[in-house]
C-alpha cells in the first residue's frame, strides 16, 4: 500500500513527465539566469524572462494553460494578456518617455538622420527573411529586432506573429545586452582613428518651452501620419510630457519607478513563459536568432555610415561614432560611443552628443513598427 502510494505520487509528479525538451529548456533558463546575475546582461528583463522560461517548462504545473470549460487557466496565461493585447509594451514606453531627455535631439535635429540610418538593419533582415521563405508577418516581426528595442519587438510580434514571440524577445534583449561586445569592432572597422578623435562642440541649451512642445508635436505628426504607431509613440510622449511639464512630479515618479518595475516583471515573466520546448526547439528559432544578429549589426553599420556622411558634410565637426548610438538601446549604445571616443581621444566627451541619435532611434524603431504593422497587419 505504501509502495503504491509512492508510485502514484511519482507518476503524478513533474519528474515523471520530464522530456528531453523540458530538460534542454530548463538548462537554457539556467544559462539566461547566469548571464543576468553574473554577467549583468540586461538583468532587469533577462532575469524575469529566464525565470519565465523555467516556469513554463516545468511539466504539469500548467501556468500557461488556457481555461477549459469551468476550469480556470494558469496564472501566467492571464498575465500574458497584457503582452497579447499590447498593454505592457505601451506601458514600458510610458516609463521610457518619463526617463528620457530629448534635449540633445532638440538641440541637434540632424540626429534624426542617424536614428533613421540605424534602422537599416530592419530593411536588411526584411530582404533576407523573405528570401528564406518566412511569411510576410513573420518577416516583419523578425526584422524589427534590428531596431534594438525590446518593447517594440514584443509589441509588433504579438500583433503579427505570436508564435515567434519567445525567439524574437530573447534575441532582441540578448543583442541589446551584448551591445558592448557587438558594436566596438564595427565602429573600429568603419571609422578611421582621425574620425574617432573628433571633439564635438557643446550643444546649445534647450528651453523648457521647446521640451514641452516636442512631445506634443511628435505625437501629432507621427500619429496622424501612421495611426498604428499611436500606442507606442502616444505613451512615449505622454511619459516625456509628464517629465518636462514640471507640474506632475508624482505621476512622473510613479511612471518611472513603481509602474515601470511592475510592468517589467509581468512582461519579462510572461514573455519567457511562451518559450515552451515544443515550440522553441526548432531550426526556425536558430534562424531567427541569426537573422536578429544580422539585423542588429546592419543597424549599427547604417548608423555609422550616416554618421560618416554627416561628418563629411559638416566639415569634420561631427564624430561618426555617435551614429552607432542610433539603435534605440538607451542609454547603453550612447555609452559605447562615449567609451570608444575616449579610447581614441581621452579628452573626448561624446555621451550627450550620442544621446541625440540614441533617443531618435527610439522614435525611429516605433515608427518602423507602425509602418510594418500598417503594411502587414
PyMOL commands that set and color helices and strands:
alter all, ss='L'
color gray80, all
select helices_A, chain A and resi 2-11+14-17+20-37+43-56+75-79+81-84+87-99+103-107+111-117+120-131+136-147+150-160+162-177+179-190+193-196+208-225+227-245+249-273+277-280+283-313+320-326+332-344+351-376
alter helices_A, ss='H'
color red, helices_A
deselect
rebuild
show_as cartoon
